[in-house]
Amino acid sequence: MSKSIFYHAGCPVCVSAEQEIVQLMGSEAVYIVNIGEDRSRINEAEGLGVKSVPALVTPNGNVLHINFGASIEEVKG
């Protein structure tokens, strides 16, 4: 993986974090994945170790959970 992946669920906490991440890293350095809209990517996020959103997965595979918005279980509904 050459870019980080930012997973979120579209809530206000997540959208705010997304804006900050893009501002800090630049849009060319991060993929944005809204698992609230693209639910097919939830398993992918879980497989990478995401437990709650918003979360940033680094190119090295480290998961950085940012300002708890919702657990993956809540997003699954």
N, C-alpha and C positions, 0 to 999 in steps of 0.2 A: 504494500500500500504506500503510495507516494504522497498522498494528501491525508489530512485529518478528516474525520467524519463527525459532523455535529448532528446528533439525534435529538429531536424534540417532538412535542405533541401539539403544538399550536396554541397553548395557553399563554396568557400575558407574561408569565415568568419566563417561559421558553422563548417567546418572540423577543423579549428584551435581551435575554442572554445571546440569542442569535445575532442581534444587531451589534452587540459588544464584541462577540467573537469575530465577526466579519470585519469590523472596524480595526480590531487589534491584529488580526492575521492576514486580512485581505481575502477577497472572494476567490482568488486563484489558488489559495492554499488549503481550502476546506470545502468539502461536499456538505450540503445542507440536506438533511432527510427529516421530513415531517412525518413521523409514524402515525400521527393522528389522521392524516390524509392518505398515506400509503401504508396501510396496515400489513401489506405483504412483506414489509421490511422489519417487522417486529422480531421474528425469529432470528434474522441476521443480527440485529442489535443484541439480543440475548446471547447469541453464540459468541459475540465479541466480549461479553461480560457486562453489558449495560444493565443496571439494576433499577435505575430511575432516570427520568429525563428532566431537564436537559443534561446531556452528557457529551463529552468530546472524546473520541477515540483517536489517539495519536498514530502516526505512521508506524511507530514501534509496537503498537497494540496495547498501550496503556489506556485505561479508561479513567477519565476525569469527570466525576459527577459534580455538577455545578448547581448550586442553589436549588435544592430539592423542589421540583414542581409536581411530579406524579410518578408513582412506581410503574414499572412495566405491567404489573398485574392490573393496575387501574386503567392503563391505556388499553389493555386487552378487553376490558369491560366484562 
